[in-house]
């Protein structure tokens, strides 16, 4: 009995391990500038103890820290997530129409009473289409027509020059005879 009590004295107490997993996705595979989308986030407590969710920060790829509007922080949540339980939220966002519209990763940062973690959710934003100018096509057609006509005329002139230079004309007059 004394050995068992001394063994208990020297053993370390087992500490519970807090662990979370963050899952997220967007509702479309690709967005155009100006589109509105939905971000779905789940925070799952896969640790061995209950935790309290403090805050969730969402950073979009087109928004820099404290410069542009659009990043979100959900503060003072204070929701208990039991062991094996989860917490979820849905957020809507709008892709900007200016030069900031770009794809990349939406970063989700989670702070709980025991652990902090982050996760990236991929998002694809198509670049704005560029349109080629089809104005003044009639001028281009006229230019090609003039070039074709000039090519035909030049070909006829070159062929006539070659034809005439290959044939030697006969002499039609004779030199005068000298009279004595």
C-alpha distance (Angstrom), angle and dihedral (degrees) to the residues before:
residue distance angle dihedral
X1 . . .
X2 3.79 . .
X3 3.81 90.5 .
X4 3.81 91.3 51.8
X5 3.80 92.1 50.1
X6 3.79 92.2 48.2
X7 3.82 90.0 48.7
X8 3.80 89.8 53.4
X9 3.78 90.1 50.2
X10 3.79 93.4 56.9
X11 3.81 98.0 42.2
X12 3.77 118.6 100.5
X13 3.77 117.6 -123.6
X14 3.80 114.3 -109.3
X15 3.77 111.9 -110.5
X16 3.77 120.8 -148.4
X17 3.79 114.7 -117.2
X18 3.78 118.3 -133.6
X19 3.77 115.3 -150.6
X20 3.79 134.0 163.3
X21 3.77 135.0 -172.0
X22 3.79 121.9 -152.6
X23 3.79 120.8 -151.4
X24 3.77 127.8 -178.5
X25 3.77 145.0 158.4
X26 3.80 141.1 175.8
X27 3.80 123.8 -124.0
X28 3.83 97.9 -121.1
X29 3.77 134.2 45.7
X30 3.81 92.5 -136.4
X31 3.78 136.8 13.5
X32 3.79 133.2 -156.3
X33 3.82 122.1 -143.4
X34 3.80 107.9 -80.5
X35 3.84 94.9 25.4
X36 3.79 120.7 133.0
X37 3.80 117.6 -134.9
X38 3.77 141.6 179.5
X39 3.81 126.9 -125.0
X40 3.82 117.1 -159.4
X41 3.84 117.7 -162.0
X42 3.81 130.3 -172.4
X43 3.80 124.9 -172.6
X44 3.79 111.7 -163.6
X45 3.81 123.3 -166.3
X46 3.80 103.6 -141.3
X47 3.80 94.7 162.1
X48 3.78 130.4 99.3
X49 3.80 98.7 -103.4
X50 3.78 138.5 50.3
X51 3.82 116.6 -98.0
X52 3.77 136.7 -164.1
X53 3.81 117.7 -129.6
X54 3.81 109.9 -134.1
X55 3.82 106.8 175.8
X56 3.81 144.9 -16.4
X57 3.81 121.4 -151.5
X58 3.82 121.1 -164.1
X59 3.81 119.9 -162.9
X60 3.81 119.4 -171.9
X61 3.83 120.6 -153.1
X62 3.79 93.3 -118.6
X63 3.82 95.1 52.6
X64 3.79 123.0 75.1
X65 3.79 123.1 -155.2
X66 3.80 112.1 -74.8
X67 3.81 93.0 -19.6
X68 3.80 106.2 89.4
X69 3.75 131.8 26.0
X70 3.77 118.5 -109.7
X71 3.79 108.1 70.8
X72 3.78 110.9 111.9
X73 3.78 133.4 -149.1
X74 3.78 119.4 -173.1
X75 3.82 103.3 -156.4
X76 3.79 133.9 -173.3
X77 3.78 95.2 20.5
X78 3.83 94.0 149.3
X79 3.79 91.8 179.4
X80 3.78 117.8 155.8
X81 3.78 114.0 -129.6
X82 3.77 108.6 -161.3
X83 3.79 122.6 -144.9
X84 3.82 105.6 -73.9
X85 3.82 91.7 9.8
X86 3.78 131.1 113.7
X87 3.78 144.4 -149.7
X88 3.79 123.6 -148.0
X89 3.78 140.1 -174.4
X90 3.78 138.0 -179.7
X91 3.80 121.6 -142.8
X92 3.78 130.0 -174.4
X93 3.77 123.0 -145.6
X94 3.79 137.9 179.4
X95 3.80 122.5 -137.6
X96 3.82 108.3 -130.7
X97 3.79 120.0 -114.9
X98 3.80 96.6 -142.4
X99 3.81 130.5 77.2
X100 3.82 92.9 -69.5
X101 3.82 92.2 73.3
X102 3.78 104.0 112.6
X103 3.75 137.8 136.4
X104 3.76 127.7 -120.7
X105 3.76 130.7 103.5
X106 3.76 134.1 -22.9
X107 3.80 105.0 -144.0
X108 3.80 117.6 -145.3
X109 3.83 114.9 -165.3
X110 3.81 117.2 -168.5
X111 3.81 126.6 -166.9
X112 3.80 120.3 -168.7
X113 3.79 134.3 171.9
X114 3.81 90.9 -93.7
X115 3.81 109.7 21.7
X116 3.81 143.0 18.1
X117 3.80 123.2 -147.6
X118 3.79 140.6 163.5
X119 3.77 136.8 -150.6
X120 3.81 134.8 -169.8
X121 3.79 123.1 -136.5
X122 3.80 115.5 -162.3
X123 3.78 120.7 -125.8
X124 3.81 128.4 -177.6
X125 3.79 121.6 -152.2
X126 3.79 118.1 -172.7
X127 3.75 116.4 -134.2
X128 3.76 117.0 -114.8
X129 3.80 111.6 -88.2
X130 3.77 118.0 -108.8
X131 3.75 118.8 -140.7
X132 3.78 123.0 -148.3
X133 3.75 114.9 -134.6
X134 3.78 112.8 -108.1
X135 3.76 94.1 178.6
X136 3.79 120.6 125.6
X137 3.81 94.4 19.9
X138 3.83 87.8 146.5
X139 3.81 88.9 64.9
X140 3.79 90.3 51.7
X141 3.82 91.6 50.5
X142 3.81 89.9 49.0
X143 3.81 90.4 50.7
X144 3.82 91.9 52.1
X145 3.83 91.2 47.1
X146 3.82 91.6 52.6
X147 3.81 90.1 48.3
X148 3.80 92.2 51.5
X149 3.82 92.3 48.8
X150 3.81 91.3 48.5
X151 3.79 90.6 48.7
X152 3.81 91.8 52.4
X153 3.83 93.1 46.8
X154 3.82 91.9 47.6
X155 3.81 90.9 48.3
X156 3.83 90.9 52.5
X157 3.82 91.6 48.7
X158 3.81 92.7 49.3
X159 3.82 91.6 46.8
X160 3.83 91.5 49.6
X161 3.81 91.0 48.8
X162 3.79 92.1 51.3
X163 3.81 92.1 45.4
X164 3.78 94.4 49.8
X165 3.80 94.8 44.0
X166 3.82 91.5 52.1
X167 3.81 94.1 56.1
X168 3.77 118.6 68.0
X169 3.77 112.8 -147.7
X170 3.82 118.2 -130.0
X171 3.76 118.7 -112.8
X172 3.78 108.2 -104.7
X173 3.77 99.2 -169.7
X174 3.70 132.1 48.4
X175 3.71 127.6 -139.4
X176 3.82 113.6 -98.0
X177 3.68 117.2 -97.9
X178 3.76 115.2 -124.7
X179 3.75 115.0 -115.6
X180 3.74 118.4 -142.4
